[in-house]
Amino acid sequence: MLTRRGARVNVVGPFPESHDLEGSELIVDAAFGTGLSREYVAPKIEAGVRVVAVDIVSGLNATTGECLGNPCLADLTVTMAAYKSGLLLGHGPEHSGTVSVADIGIPIGASSMALLGHEDLTSVPRRARDANKWSAAVGVVAGSPGMEGAASLCSLGALRAGSGMVRLITRRSDTQSPPWPPDVVRREVEPEDFVATVLDEARRVKALVVGPGLGIDEASQRAIREIISKRTCPVVLDADGITAVKDLSTLRQLVDAAASPVIMTPHDGELARLLGRALGSDRLKDVREVADQSGVTVLSKGATTLVVSPAAHQQQVLMVNAGTPALATAGTGDVLSGVIAAMLAQGVVLPLAGALGAHIHGCAGARATSTLLASDLPNLVGEVIEEAHRER
């Protein structure tokens, strides 16, 4: 085909010498595919020469994105039939360049693994004509002296993502608090009444966020564990909420004590602590292990975010690659927890609620640059959702 179009084509084997590629303007990497299991060192490629990989870059593990040796850096990867997870995980994104999926006539049936795209924003609910402020109410259990910002960011994230009312529960403190968002209904309660108040609110709201900036003192951690075990609505467990859980066995006991679903949003350090070991090169395997052993849906944040439900709930893996380095700033995770809670409160089920939240969050972050502040994010979340509704 290339020859018919006037190109001069030089076909070489999978282990060419550098001089075999001299003078090339375009290199097609089709040396090895998804079955490679040994080390591969790509030939040296001159600067400015474009590289197109067929299916997957040779030397890249198609499942984990781990480099098997020293693969080349492709400008474009044309992958067959469907994405391979290795294109999205590990070193896959940096080695694959732009990814294009080629339809080769193979029917793609139902799969337990999927990549969310912009078209999936059609799943974000519209507010019903007969809705009231309680229809998608969210409770936020967050904020301690010095960490009030986490509670505010989470609350505003939920409101901009469609919650009609956020009820923020904080413990009374002698410390002067900064101004709270006027849109939020705040209940400041005595420490001894804290758990009872949260459980009372949980019976009224549609979803609950537990943890952002709540505190790591023993009283806070004990309260978190009791709230998890006695929950009556879906719970988003984040930050100090995850710290309160010593290990996967403890989390499993708390989760099994009540029926409502739980999603948690750990960073890599929290995942490693829960597993009791360092994370391996197969990130998806580690996240699956945490989900299966804990019984909760796990959202693992990263350049590609993984949302994995436990095997007991017909395990699904949803991937989101809308992330951006602009989100690498304090407080953006608090906004994400609020967005996920709003999805749950509007009736979106797990794991889709987590994946939609992450996709909206990523799209919002992509509208900014390295100057993004977490406080900018709730308004950007609202813009993403409004545009998605207009495009329907």
SVG drawing of the C-alpha trace seen along z (x, -y; Angstrom):
<svg xmlns="http://www.w3.org/2000/svg" viewBox="-43 -34 68 48">
<polyline fill="none" stroke="black" stroke-width="0.4" points="0.0,0.0 2.8,-2.4 4.7,-1.5 1.6,-2.2 1.4,-5.6 5.0,-6.4 6.8,-5.6 10.2,-3.8 9.8,-0.9 12.6,0.9 11.5,4.0 13.9,5.1 13.7,7.8 12.8,7.3 16.5,6.7 17.8,4.2 21.1,2.3 20.8,-1.4 22.3,-1.8 19.4,0.2 17.1,-2.7 19.3,-5.6 17.5,-8.0 14.1,-6.9 11.4,-9.5 8.8,-7.1 9.4,-3.9 6.6,-1.3 7.2,0.7 5.6,4.2 8.4,6.3 6.5,7.9 2.9,7.8 1.0,8.6 2.6,12.0 6.1,10.8 7.5,12.0 11.2,11.4 13.4,8.3 13.5,6.3 15.8,3.4 14.7,1.1 17.2,-0.2 18.4,-3.8 16.1,-6.1 17.3,-9.4 15.8,-12.5 12.8,-13.8 11.9,-10.5 8.2,-9.6 7.3,-6.2 4.0,-4.4 3.5,-1.2 1.2,1.6 -1.1,2.8 1.4,2.0 5.0,0.8 7.4,3.7 8.8,4.3 5.8,3.0 3.8,5.4 0.3,5.3 -1.4,5.9 0.6,3.9 2.4,1.2 5.7,2.4 8.8,2.0 10.4,5.3 13.8,3.8 14.0,0.5 11.1,-0.1 11.0,-3.0 8.8,-6.0 6.0,-6.0 4.3,-9.1 1.2,-7.0 0.0,-3.5 -2.7,-1.9 -4.1,0.8 -6.4,3.5 -10.1,3.9 -9.8,2.4 -7.5,0.7 -5.0,3.0 -4.7,2.1 -0.9,1.7 -1.5,-1.3 -3.1,-3.1 -1.1,-1.8 2.5,-2.0 4.8,-3.3 2.2,-2.7 1.0,-6.3 4.5,-7.8 5.6,-5.1 2.5,-4.9 1.9,-8.5 -1.5,-9.1 -3.6,-5.9 -6.0,-5.1 -8.2,-2.0 -8.6,-0.2 -11.8,1.7 -10.7,5.0 -14.1,6.7 -13.8,8.5 -17.0,8.2 -16.3,6.7 -18.7,8.3 -19.4,7.4 -16.3,6.9 -15.5,6.5 -13.0,3.8 -13.8,0.5 -12.3,-3.0 -14.6,-5.9 -14.8,-8.6 -16.5,-11.9 -19.6,-10.2 -20.1,-8.5 -21.0,-11.9 -24.5,-11.2 -24.8,-9.0 -24.6,-12.1 -28.2,-12.6 -30.2,-15.7 -32.2,-17.2 -35.8,-16.0 -38.6,-18.5 -40.1,-17.5 -36.8,-17.4 -36.3,-19.2 -33.2,-20.0 -33.4,-16.6 -33.6,-14.6 -29.8,-14.3 -28.7,-15.5 -25.1,-14.7 -23.7,-14.5 -20.1,-15.5 -18.3,-14.4 -15.0,-16.4 -13.0,-19.3 -11.0,-19.7 -9.2,-22.8 -6.8,-23.9 -8.3,-21.5 -11.6,-23.3 -10.7,-23.9 -11.0,-20.1 -14.6,-20.2 -15.4,-23.3 -13.8,-21.9 -15.6,-18.6 -18.9,-20.3 -18.6,-22.6 -17.6,-19.8 -20.8,-17.9 -23.0,-21.0 -21.5,-21.8 -21.9,-18.1 -25.6,-18.1 -26.3,-17.7 -29.3,-19.9 -28.1,-20.3 -24.9,-19.5 -25.1,-18.9 -21.7,-19.3 -21.2,-17.8 -18.2,-19.1 -17.2,-18.8 -17.4,-21.9 -14.1,-23.5 -12.7,-26.4 -10.7,-27.4 -12.0,-30.2 -13.1,-28.8 -12.6,-30.6 -15.9,-31.5 -17.8,-28.5 -19.4,-28.5 -22.9,-30.0 -24.4,-27.3 -23.6,-24.6 -25.8,-23.6 -23.4,-23.1 -24.1,-21.3 -21.5,-21.9 -21.9,-19.4 -20.3,-18.5 -17.7,-15.7 -19.8,-13.3 -22.8,-13.7 -20.7,-13.5 -21.4,-9.9 -25.1,-10.0 -25.5,-13.2 -23.7,-11.7 -25.8,-8.6 -29.0,-10.7 -28.0,-12.7 -27.1,-9.5 -30.7,-8.4 -31.8,-11.7 -29.2,-12.1 -28.5,-9.9 -24.7,-9.6 -22.1,-10.4 -18.4,-11.5 -16.3,-10.5 -12.8,-11.7 -11.4,-14.8 -9.5,-16.8 -11.4,-15.0 -8.4,-14.3 -6.2,-11.3 -6.5,-11.5 -7.9,-8.4 -11.3,-9.9 -11.7,-10.8 -10.5,-7.5 -12.8,-5.6 -15.8,-7.7 -15.0,-6.9 -14.9,-3.2 -18.3,-3.3 -19.8,-5.4 -18.7,-2.9 -20.1,0.0 -23.4,-1.6 -23.9,-3.4 -27.4,-3.5 -26.4,-5.1 -23.6,-4.8 -20.3,-6.1 -17.2,-7.7 -14.2,-7.0 -11.3,-9.4 -8.2,-10.7 -8.4,-10.4 -11.4,-8.1 -8.9,-5.6 -6.3,-6.2 -8.8,-5.1 -8.8,-1.6 -5.7,0.4 -5.8,3.1 -7.9,4.9 -9.3,7.4 -10.5,4.5 -12.1,2.8 -13.8,6.0 -15.4,6.4 -16.6,2.8 -18.0,3.1 -19.8,6.4 -21.5,4.9 -23.9,2.9 -25.4,3.3 -24.8,-0.1 -22.0,-0.2 -18.6,-1.9 -16.1,-3.4 -12.7,-4.6 -10.1,-6.8 -6.7,-5.8 -3.4,-7.1 -0.5,-4.7 0.8,-5.0 -2.5,-4.2 -2.9,-1.2 0.5,0.1 -0.4,-0.3 -3.6,1.6 -1.9,4.4 0.9,4.5 3.6,4.5 5.0,2.3 3.1,2.0 4.3,4.1 4.7,3.3 1.1,4.6 -1.0,1.8 -4.3,3.3 -3.5,6.5 -2.8,4.7 -6.0,2.6 -8.1,5.8 -6.6,7.4 -7.6,4.5 -11.1,4.5 -11.6,8.2 -10.3,8.4 -12.0,5.4 -15.4,5.7 -15.3,2.0 -15.0,0.4 -11.5,-1.1 -10.7,-4.3 -6.9,-4.4 -6.0,-7.9 -3.3,-8.3 -2.6,-9.5 -5.0,-6.7 -7.4,-6.3 -8.7,-2.8 -12.1,-2.1 -12.4,1.5 -15.4,3.2 -14.9,6.3 -15.2,9.8 -18.1,10.6 -20.1,7.9 -19.3,9.1 -16.0,7.3 -15.8,4.5 -12.7,2.4 -13.4,-1.1 -10.4,-3.2 -10.3,-7.0 -7.5,-8.8 -8.9,-12.3 -6.3,-13.2 -3.9,-16.1 -0.8,-17.2 -2.8,-20.4 -4.6,-18.3 -1.4,-17.6 -2.2,-20.2 -3.5,-20.0 -7.3,-19.8 -8.3,-18.5 -8.9,-15.1 -11.4,-16.6 -13.3,-18.0 -13.3,-14.6 -14.8,-12.9 -17.7,-15.4 -18.3,-14.9 -18.5,-11.1 -20.9,-11.5 -23.1,-13.7 -23.2,-11.0 -24.2,-8.4 -26.8,-10.8 -28.4,-11.1 -28.7,-7.4 -25.6,-6.4 -24.4,-3.0 -20.8,-1.9 -18.4,-1.5 -19.8,-3.9 -20.3,-6.7 -16.6,-6.7 -15.5,-6.6 -17.9,-9.4 -16.7,-11.5 -13.1,-10.9 -13.8,-11.7 -15.7,-14.9 -12.9,-15.9 -10.2,-15.2 -12.0,-17.2 -12.4,-20.1 -8.7,-20.1 -7.8,-20.0 -9.5,-23.4 -6.8,-24.9 -3.0,-24.9 -0.2,-24.5 -1.7,-27.5 -4.9,-25.6 -6.0,-25.9 -8.3,-23.4 -10.8,-26.2 -11.0,-26.8 -12.1,-23.2 -15.8,-23.2 -16.8,-25.9 -15.0,-24.0 -16.8,-20.8 -20.1,-22.7 -19.0,-23.9 -18.2,-20.4 -21.5,-19.0 -23.5,-21.9 -21.8,-21.4 -22.4,-17.7 -26.1,-18.4 -26.3,-20.9 -24.6,-18.4 -27.3,-15.7"/>
</svg>
